[in-house]
Amino acid sequence: MLENLSQLVLMIVPLIFAVTIHEVAHGYVAYRLGDPTAKMAGRLTLNPIKHLDPVGSLLLPLILKLSGSPFIFGYAKPVPVNFNNIRNYRTGTIYVASAGVVTNLIFAILSGIAFQTLLRFGNIWPGSLVETILVPIATMLNYSVLINLILAIFNLVPVPPLDGSRIVAMLLPPHLSMQYAQIERYGMLIIIVLLMTGAIGKIISFFVMPLYNFLIGF
């Protein structure tokens, strides 16, 4: 239990940062494309308190970690965006929806580079105080790679309210796009049903994990 708790502490920091930058990216790109909603709501900040959801950012990862789940996931409060204010609605919406995914992928790469650098640096002084200090940092960077990749890939699943659903909606012909967008109002209900029926596990097995394994190898 103590080992799980210590690992949880090292996991929570990169998890909170990952979900924070994901939401800030949505709001920032929307702001640059003409929608000030997120800025006016005070959500264009890296202060995690503004973005955290008690259930999605803390309770859910805690339960998954302590239960021994091989899959750790979390989420933040969605940043408010008024897509009617976005310039060039269809392409602008794709940019906003993709922003969180792209940002998580970038930070996964940066964390991976930093992780590999620390491993090589720590090997210079094996068993020293330097190595002792670097191990927790390396562990957090390792979690940062895993969490950012999972967050990016999972959000590409075209199920409302995930980012992938909004991207798909904009790629469909206008009449199909409007019908598909109507599903979003039932987004959380769909996610709950997928969790209760175990269908979410199939999505993870057939879509998330293959892409994750490819990227983690890269």
Stockholm file with secondary structure:
# STOCKHOLM 1.0

chainA/1-218         MLENLSQLVLMIVPLIFAVTIHEVAHGYVAYRLGDPTAKMAGRLTLNPIKHLDPVGSLLLPLILKLSGSPFIFGYAKPVPVNFNNIRNYRTGTIYVASAGVVTNLIFAILSGIAFQTLLRFGNIWPGSLVETILVPIATMLNYSVLINLILAIFNLVPVPPLDGSRIVAMLLPPHLSMQYAQIERYGMLIIIVLLMTGAIGKIISFFVMPLYNFLIGF
#=GR chainA/1-218 SS CHHHHHHHHHHHHHHHHHHHHHHHHHHHHHHHTTCCHHHHTTCSSCCGGGTBCIIIIIIHHHHHHHTTCSCCCCCBCCCCCCGGGSSSHHHHHHHHHHHHHHHHHHHHHHHHHHHHHHHHHHTTSTTSHHHHHHHHHHHHHHHHHHHHHHHHHHTTSSSTTSHHHHHHHHHSCHHHHHHHHGGGGGHHHHHHHHHHHTHHHHHIIIIIHHHHHHHHHC
#=GC SS_cons         CHHHHHHHHHHHHHHHHHHHHHHHHHHHHHHHTTCCHHHHTTCSSCCGGGTBCIIIIIIHHHHHHHTTCSCCCCCBCCCCCCGGGSSSHHHHHHHHHHHHHHHHHHHHHHHHHHHHHHHHHHTTSTTSHHHHHHHHHHHHHHHHHHHHHHHHHHTTSSSTTSHHHHHHHHHSCHHHHHHHHGGGGGHHHHHHHHHHHTHHHHHIIIIIHHHHHHHHHC
//
